[in-house]
Amino acid sequence: MRSLLMVLLALVMFGCSQANVSNSSVIDEMEESIEFDVADSAQSISRAVNFIRDLNHREPKSRFSVYYKTGSSEFVDKLNAKFKSEGIAKNRYRVVLAKEDQQKAVLISATYVRIKSRECGVMTFASRDEYRFGCALEHNRNMSLVNPIKSEL
């Protein structure tokens, strides 16, 4: 009986020595957009390309939507060529005819997901007891859930 009590006491003491830190990752869906009144000017195409380049550089898995009015089809054709020349996959952008309530001639909208999680830190011999095992695994799991790898068929 006494040995059983000692074993239970040892299990309770060692079981409580490891703190379980809950997942503190925050997943935000972000959206940025740019609008143009005049869709025929070279300045508009330049601004659109700079917007696409900047966002593609910062967020490589961002998705773009281009909403245009019927008079802006030439601009959209040039923009479509720019998407291809920038190396943006066809499944990452879509071109849609704008609804009647859209005020500007062209609207480019981009959406992406940003994950904020705590820094996992570096495991050293001195910090092995406090290191959060599974932190990097949890971060990578969140990344794959919000940005799944999709095959191009």
N, C-alpha and C positions, 0 to 999 in steps of 0.2 A: 504494500500500500504506500509506504513511504517513497519507494523508488518511482512508483507511478506518479505521485505528487511532484517529485523532482523533475521528471520528464515533462509533465504538463507545465510546470513553472518555467522550465527552460524554453519550451515552445512558445509560450506567451511572451517571454522576454525577447527572444530573437525575432518573433513575428512582428513585434511592434517597432523594431529598430529600423525597418525599411519603410520610409515614407512613400506613399503613392501620390505622385503629383498628377493631377488631372490634366487633360488636354486643354491647352489655352490658345489654340490656333483660332484666328479670326479670318474668315473668308469673305472678301468684299468683291462684288461685281461692279466694275467701273465702266463708265461710258464717257466718251469724248466725241465732239462733233464740230464740223465746220460747214458754213453755208456760203453760197455765192448767189449774187443777183445776176451778174453778167457772166454767162457761161462760155462766151466766145473768145474772151481775151486770153493772151498768153500768160498774163499775170495770174489769172484764175487757175490755169493748169499747173503753173509753177507752185502756187500756194497749196494746191491739192496734193501734188507730188511730195512736197516738203512735209505735209501733215502725215501722209502715208509712210514715208521713210522714217520720220521721227518715231512714230508709234510702233512701226515694225521693228525698229532697233531697240526700243525700250521694252516692248511686250511682243516677243516673237510668235505668240499663239493668239494674238488679237484677231477679231473677226470684223470685217467691214461691210457696211450696207450703204449703197448709193441710191438715193431717191432723187429722181429727176422729173422735170416737166417735159412735155412732148417737144418743145422747141429746143431742148438742150441735148438732143440725141448725138450730135457730132462731138460735143464735149465729152459725153459718156463713152463714146467710141475711142477717143484719144485716151481717156482715163483707163479704160479697159486694157489698152495696149501698155500703159504705164504699170498697171498691176502686174502684167506678165513680165515686163522688163525688170521689175524690182524683185522678181522671183517669188511672188506671193501665190500660193497654191489656189487653184480655182475654187476649192471648197471653203476657203477662208473669206471670200467676198461674194456679194450678190448685188445685182443691179435690178432695181424695182421702179416702176412708174409711180410717181408721187401721187398722194391723195390730193384732192382739190383744195383742201384747207392749208396746204404747205405754202408758205409765203415767198420763199426764195426759189430761184430756178433749180439749184442743185443743193442737196444736203448729203454730206458724207458723215456717217456715224460709225464709230468704232467701239466695240465692247471687249473687255478683257477681265480676267479674274486675278486678284491680288491676294496672296496669303500672307498673313502676319503671324509669325510664331516666335516663341522665345528662342534665343540663341542656345544651341545645344552645348557649346563649349568643347574643350579638348580634354580627352581622358589622359591623365597622367597617373603614375604610380601613387602619388600622394592624394589624388582626388578620386581614386577608384571607388571609394565608399559612397561618395556624394554624386557621382556621375549619373546622369539621367539616361539609362539604357533605353533604347527604343525611341528616343527623341527624333533622330534623323529618319528612322523608319516611319514615324507618325507624320513628319513633314512630307516625305515622299508619297505616302499614301494619300494625303490631302491633295497634293499636286496631281496625282493620277486620277483622283475622283473629279476634280473640277476641270482638268484639261486632259481628257482621255485621248489616247492615241487612236486616230481613226484611219482606217485603211482607205486608200483611194482606189475605187473600182471604176 
